[in-house]
Each structure stands twice: as C-alpha cells, then as structure tokens.
Amino acid sequence: MRSDLRPAAFLTAQALASLLHAQSPVLVPMGAHADSIAELASMSRPSQRQVQWQQHGFVAFVHFGMNTFTDREWGDGTESPTTFAPTEFDARQWARTFADAGMRGIVLTCKHHDGFCLWPSASTDHDVAASPWRNGDGNVVAEVADACREHGLSFGVYLSPWDRNCKSFGTRAYHDVFQQQLRELCSDYGPLFEVWFDGAHCPSDDPQIFDWQSHFRLVRELQPTACIAITGPDVRWVGNEAGKTREQEWSALPLDDSGGGAFEQDRAAWQSLWRLREKCQAPDLGSRSALASARRIHWWPAETDVSIRNGWFYHASEDASVKPKSTLLDFWFSAVGGNAVLLLNVPPDPRGRIADADCKVLAEVGAHLRATFLRDIAADARRRDSSSASEAWFGGEATFDVIDLREDVAAHGQRIESFRIDAWDGEAWSEIASGGTVGMRRLVRIEPKKARGVRCVITGSRGEPKGVALTVHCQPEKPK
C-alpha cells in the first residue's frame, strides 16, 4: 500500500474494498481513526486452510510416549527406549472412540520433550526402532495415521521443539535434527491438517541457532493445507489449558509492524507475530482498544487445549478422576461455541488403548451432542433475515435451550461485536440472552424456554453487519 494514502477514516467503502481485497494481514494506514481500524479488521479474512481447520471444531490431543511407561509428565531424555512397551496397542480403538465422541481429528505427540520419537527416525536412535515393541518394527505414527483415514478423521502431528535427549539442543546442529524430523513427519504419513509446535522451553527466535521460518517453509512445501499451530502463523494458543475462551474471542488481531511479507519469508513480519504470541494470555487481544495501535491486522484464530484427566499423560492414579460429561460439555460449548477449536487430550494407557473410564464419558459426550444437534427446531420455520437480524417463527410452541449462531467469516470476516436473543410468545418479543462476538460459531445456552419464535438482533458491528446464520436446538437432558 502506498505511503501517501489518506487515513482510512476518509476512504470510501469502495476504495477500502479495492485496497484490501480480502487479505490478511491487512495494512492499517497511518493516522487511521479507531472506528476505521475496526472496519479494516472486519475486512481481514482467514485462509482456506484456516477455515478448514476451524471447521473441525472438536479434536483429540493424544499424549502417548515414554512418559506413559515411566508415570511422569516430563521425561528428562535419559530413559531407555526399551521402556516403551505397549502390550495391546490399538490405534483403531482410539479412532473409534474419538469419532464416536464427535471429534473430527487427532493430533498425536509424535515426539514430546524427552525426545523419544514414536516413528523410526533417521535423526536419532532414541525411537521406537530401539524398543521391543513390534520387535523394533513398530511405527505409532503410521498406525494412527492409517486409523484416522479408516474412520474419517483428520491427522495432525505434534513435534516438540524442545528435546532433552538430543545433546546438540541449543546449537545450530539441533536445527538440522529438528528439520529432519519435521521432514519425515510431513512426508511419510499422508495429508496433515495441523502441525503443532509446543511453546515449552522452545528455542528462541534466533535464526542463527534455530530458524523457525525455515521450518514453516518446509511445512508449506510438503503440507500446504496444514495449519501451523501454537508457535506458528496459522493458529494461536488461546492462553490457558482450561478448555475455555475469552468472552470476546476475536480472530482478527493487531500486529505492530507494517511490513507486507509472508511470515515464513519476511523476518520483520515473523518478529511482529512472535511479539503478539507473547501476549496470548492477555484478557483482551482484539477489541477496538486492542486494535488502536495496530499497523497490520492478521487473522489468527484460537485453539484451546485441556486434558480429560489432571495430567497430560496417563497415570493409573487418575482413573477415578476422569472429568465428567458435564465438565467436558462445558469445555465443548465454551471453545467450539466461543470461536475456537477444542483440543481435548485423551492419553492412552500402557496397554496402548484408551482406558475404559475415558471411553465411557466420551461416548456419553458424543451421544449428547448428536441428540442436541440432530434437529434444528427452526428448520421449517417461517424466516425473515436482514443484515441486522435473523427471525424465525416456529408455527407453534417449541422448547429450546441452545441457540447456534455463525458468521460467514470466509466471505465477510468477523464483524459482530454484540447481539441480543429474543423469544416470541405469540404477542411480543422479549429478551432472553445477549452476547458479544460470534465469529465462526457462537453457542448460547439458556434454561429451557418455551416460545413460538426466536430472533437474533445484531446490536454492534464492525462496518456493515452481514447477518448471522441461526439454528435452534434442545438438549436431551441437563448435563450431569
């Protein structure tokens, strides 16, 4: 964008549209007014890979490896590969369990911080080939990838940038080890939907020692449809491991540089995203006030990770403390219904199977979700939609307790700042709920309500509101 452009406050809508052309990141002209910056944010768009990633909604996180057999959370890398010895490994059981729960993908911890690789890697001897499992011919990554394909799940890989086994960690030599491991995972296991780089003790942003951008370029080359998550340009950590989002979870976020390059190529652009990454635990990332000093606006959606147990790896002592259905549904409605993806960790036991207690509650969650969303009460309703409201009259009295709202972010970005839900009793509308952002999906849970109609009224928007898709549902029972 030319440096002589007038501030956005004085540009026509047509000029703005031609300048921006639905790009991300979007450049903010110098001197732009706060309202104009908010409107510019509404013109940021997700990439196709980001839309496809977020449509997964609910994904399994699988922590499985050396810690499963040592009863630890963080190994130190000195463990013997002979310790890894699952007795009844069954990736298909994992996939069946997760698909039945309503999950649409698996992200597998292919290498955790202890450095043990769940696939035979040319980069190290600290891998499954050195274990007694499958007589040294086993490959957990391959079996999980195959099971995902059989059960219609997407497959993603977690590769820890921290490696406590590799003696070259912290030097340039480790960069080459990591690059080799990443190349193997991105080359040998079919399409990936997500590549997950943990932030724990990860190498700093120093390309002389660990060139993050070269790793991003490798993923783009070998897995162009995969989102690079957590330490990467496509998906951010929501900022907690509690299964919840902010009340206002924006996907269009401010960068403090005005460079125009891609994050995997342009050093200044990546540094600006690194600085934003350091703010991921802030309570407000994308409000009008948070955007005030933006130089560019980048589409960076949130993923929230949480475990079904207290720990991330399996521990027999936690068998009696698996989170109940009500808690897991709270996670689901908060994250999936809060403009994010829920990454629920379910750790296999030393047999290599999902434990019975975990299977039971996941089956309950899946059954509850299917029953809730099997029918849209408003599917056959008389509808009237406008840019600022969506109305549905049922033709008779109906009971509901879930309102499902969605913006078409691919076409129009994230625009809605506030909304109100009203119920029609046959004579008048009355407010029953309200909220802020919508984005990809906002789920509003209320006490069961009997009404003859429902409407969503957009009360605040960035630029012209483009409407909202509305469906109405009823849960089979109050979650316990």
N, C-alpha and C positions, 0 to 999 in steps of 0.2 A: 504494500500500500504506500502511495506517495506521501512524503512528509508534509506537503503543502495542503493536505486535505483540511477542510473546515471541521471543527468539533462536531461530533455526532449529533449534538442537540439541534444543529441547524440543517442536517441532511434529511431529505425526503425519504419516505419509506421505500420508494422505488430505487433511490440511489443507494440506500443501505443494503437492499437486497442484491443489487448488482455488485456492490463492493464485497459483500460477504460470501455470497453464493454457497451458503450452507456448508461452511468449512469449520474445522476445528484443528488447531486453535484459531480463534478469531482475534484479529488485531483491534485494540482499542485506541482510537485517535487521541492525540494529546489534547487535554482540556475538555474531554467529554464530561457532560453532566451525569450525575448519579443515575437519573432516570434513563438516560441514553445508554449507559453502560448495562443497566438491567435489560434493556431491549436488545442490546447486542448479545448478551448472554443467551437470550431466547433464540438466537439465530445460530448458536453452536449446535452441532449435530454429532451423534455417535457414528462411528464407522460401522460397516456391515458386520465386522467380527464382534464389535461390542454389543450390537443389537442381538446377534445370535447367542452370544454368551449370556446376556442377561435374561433371555427368554428361557434359559434352563431353570431359573428360579431357585430350585432346591437340589443341592449336590452333596454327595457323600465325600467326606475327607477321611482317608484311611491311613492312620499311623500304624505301621507294621514294620518290624525290623529287629535289630539286635536288642533294643530295649524291651521288646515283648518277652524275651527269654531271660533277661537279667533283672526284670522287675524294677526298672529305672525309668526316669523320664528323659534325662540327658545322659547318654553314654559319653565316655571320655576318649574313645577311639582305640583303647588298648585291648578290647575284647577279642577273643579268638573267634575266627569265622566258624569254628566247629560248634560254637554255642548256638548258632542259628539252625534249628532242627524241628520244624513243624511236623507233626505226626499225621495230620489229616487235612492237609492244605486243600482248600476247595474254593477257587475264585468264583465258580458258578454259583455257589451258595451265597457269596457276598452279593453278586449281581442280582440274583433273585430277590434277596432281602431288600436291597435298596430300591429296585424297581417297584416292588410291592408297596414300599413306603411312599411312593410318589416322587422319588428322586429321578433326575434325568442325566446324571453323570457321576463319575468317580474321579477324584484327584488323589493319586497314590504317592505316598512319601517314598520315592524311589531311592533317595539317599538322605538320611537325617544327619544331624550334626556330628554323629560318631563316625561318619564317613563310610559306613558299610553299604555297599551297592546291592540292590535287590535284582540285579541283572548281571550277567558275566561281562565285565568291562575290561577293555584293553588298557585302561588308565591305572588300574590298581589290582593288587592281589587280595584286597580286603573286600571280597564279594561272595556271592552265592556259589561261584565255581569252586571256592575253597572250603565250602561247607559239606557236611554229609548228606544234606537234603537232596533227594533225587540222584544220589551218588555223584554229586558235583555237576550234574547236567541240568539242574533246575533253573528256571527264569520266572520269577514272580511277576515282573513287569509284562512279559509276553502273555502269561496266563490270564492276568487281569484284563489286559487289552482285548484278548480273544473273548473273554466272558462278557465284557461290555458290548462288543459287537453282536454277540448272540442274543443279548437281552435288550437291545435297542438303547443302550446308554452311551453317552459320550465319554471319552477317556482323556484325562489330563495328568500331568506329571508335576511332582514337587521335587526340586533338586536344591538341597541346602547349599548356599554359597559358603557357609562355614563348614570346615572339615577338620575335626580334631584328630583324625588318623593320619592325614597327609602331612608329612614333615615339611613340605615346601609351602604350606599355607602361610600367607603373609608376604610371599615373594612373587616375582613375575612368573616363576616356574609354575606356581599353582594356577595362574590364569590359564595356562595351556592344558593342565589337567582338567580343569572345570570345562573348558571349551570342548575337550574330547568327550567328556561325559555327556554334555549337552548335545553334541552332535549325534552320539549314539542314540540317545532317547528320542531325538527329533527325526531320526532316520529310519528306525527299525520297528516301530510299533503302530504304524498306521496314522490316520489323522488324529491330531490332538486339538482339543477345544480350549485348553488352558495350560500355560506353563507358569508354575508358581515358584517364585524366588523369595524365600523367607528373609525377614529383616534381622533376625537374631545374630548378633556379632558378625554381620556380613561385612565383607571388605569395603573399605571406604571408597569414595568417588575419586580415585586416583588412577587414570588410565595407564600410567607407567607401571603400576603393580597389578591392577585388576580393571580391565577395560569393559565396563558394563555395556557400553554402546555396541561393542563388537559382539557381545552375547545376544543383544537384541537383534542385531543384523542377522545373526545366524538363525534365530527363530523365524524371522521374517522370510529368510531364504528357504528354509526347509519346511516350515509350518505356517504359511501365510495367513491361514484362517484362525490360528490360535491367538488368544488374548494372553499378554504377558502381565502377570499379576503381582501385586504387593510391592516388589521392587521392580517397577517397570511402567511403561507408558499407557497401558490399556485399562488396568483395574487397580483400585487403591484399597488398602485395608481400612475398614470403617473406623478403627481406632479403639476397639475393645474386643474382648473374647467372651462377650456376654450374650451373644445372639440377638442384639438389638441395634437399631439405627438411631440417628438423631431424630427428633420430632420433625425437623425440617432437613431432609436429606437431598441436597442438590447434587446434580451430576455435572453441571457447567461451573467450573471453578477458576479462580483467578491465578494467573502467573505474573511474576514480577519482571519479566523481560519482554522485549518487543521483537525478538528475532523470529524469522519466519521458517527456520529449518525443521526437519523432522527430528524427533527425539533420538532416534537411533543414529542420526548423522551429525546433527548440529550440537556442538559441545555446550554453547550457552543455553540452548533450549533445554537440554537434559539437566543442566545445573539448576535451572529455574524450577523444573519439576521435582528435582531432589529436595530443594528448599521447601516446596509445598508438601512433599512427602513427610518432612519433619514436623508438619503441623497437623497430621492426620488425627491426633487426639483432641484437637481443639473443638469446643462445642459448636462453633459456627464456621463453616467453610465457604458457603455460597450465597449468603443473604446479600441484600443490597449494600449493607455497610461493609461486608467482607469483600465485595467487588469494587469498592470505591477506589482503591489504588491499583487496580488491575491494568497491566499493559497488554496482556492477551488473555483469552478465556478458552480453557481446554475442557473437553468432555472426558471426565474421569470418574466413572461410576464406582459404587462401593460394594465390597464383599464383606460379610460378617461371618467370622468363624467361631464356633463354640463346640464343646465336646458333650456327648451324651453321658459321659462319666466325669468324675472330678479331674482325672488326668487325661493326657492325650494318647498314651499307650495303655494297653490292657494290664490291669492288676486284679488278681482274684479277690483281693480285699475290698474291691469296689463293686462286686457283683450285686450286693444288696442296696447299692446307692445309685443305680441307673435312674436317670431323670424320668419322671412320669410323663404320660401322654399330655397332660395339661401344660406342663412346662415346655415340652417340645412344640406344642401348638402355639404357645406364646412366642417362642422363637420364630416359628414359621410366619405367623401373621405379622410380627414386628419387622422381620427382614424382607421376606418376599412381598409383603404388603407395605413396605416402607421404602420402596425404590432401591432395593439392593438384592443381592443373591445370598441365600443362606447356605453356608458350607458347614454341614453338621458332621463332626468327627465321630466315627464309629470304629473302635480299634478291635481287630481280630485277636483271638486268644492264642496261646501257644500251640494249639492244635492247627491253627491256620484257618479257623472258622469264626463267624460272628457268634458270640455267646448267646445262649437261649434267652436270657433276660433282655438283651438288646433287641433280638429278633421279635420278641413278643410285643414290646412297646412300639417298635417301628411298624409292625403290622397294624396295630391299633391306630397309629397316626395316619397311615395310608388309607385305611377304611374310613376314618372320619373325614378326610379331605375329599375322597371320592364321593361320599354321600352328600357332603356340603355343596360341591360344585357340579354335581350330576345334572342339576336342573337350574335354569335361570328363570326365576319367577316372572321376570319382566319380558321373557322371550316373545310371548304372544300379546304383549300389552299394546295399547294404543300409545304411540310415541310422538313427542314433539321436541325436536332438538334445534338449538340455536348456538351461536358462538359462546354465549354466556350461561346456558342452562341446558340440561337434558331432563325431560319429563317422561314418566311412564305411568299410565293408568291401567290397573290390572283387570278391570271389568267386574271385580268382586273383591271381597275382603281376603287378604292373604297375610300370613305370618312370616316374618323375615328377621334375621339378626346379623346379616353380613351384606355390606354394600361394596361392590368391587368397581373401582374407578381406574381408568387408564388414559394416558395421553399418547398420541402417536408421535413419539419423540423422534423417530427417524424422519418424519416429514416436517414436523413443526418445532422440534426441540422441547425443552421443559419450560413451560410458561406459567402454569398455575401457581399462585402464591397463597391463595386461601379459597376455601369453598364452604358451602353450607348444605346440609342434607335436610330436606323437608319431607314430611309424610302428609298424604291427603286422606282425610277421614270421610270424604263424600261431600263435604260442605266447605272446608277451608284447609289451607296448608299450615302446618306447624313445624317448627324446627326440632329435629331430634338428634343432630350431631353436627360437628364442624371440624375443620382441619386446615392444614397448610398446604405443603407441596403434594403433588401427585406423581409426576414423572412416569416411569414405565408402569408402575402399579401402586395404588393405594387401597388398602383394605380397611374398612371401617366396621368394627364390631360393636354392636349395641345389645341391650337387653331385648329379648324377643318383642317385636312390635306388630300389632295388627293394623293394617291400613289398606286403603283401596288404591293407593298410588304413592309414588316416591319421585323426588326430583333432586338433582344436584345443581346448585347455583354457584357459579364462579364469582367470588366477591373480590378477588385481587389477582392481577395478571401482569406479566411482563410483556408489554406490547399487546396487540390484539389477541384475545383468547381464541383458541381454535377448537373449543369444545372438549368434551370428555366422553369416553365410552363408559356406559353404566350398565352393570348387571346386578341382580339382586338374588340373594341366596338365604337358605335356612340350614343351620347346623342340625345334625340328627339328635344331639343332646348337648347339654352343657359339659364341656370337657372336665374330666376329673383327674 
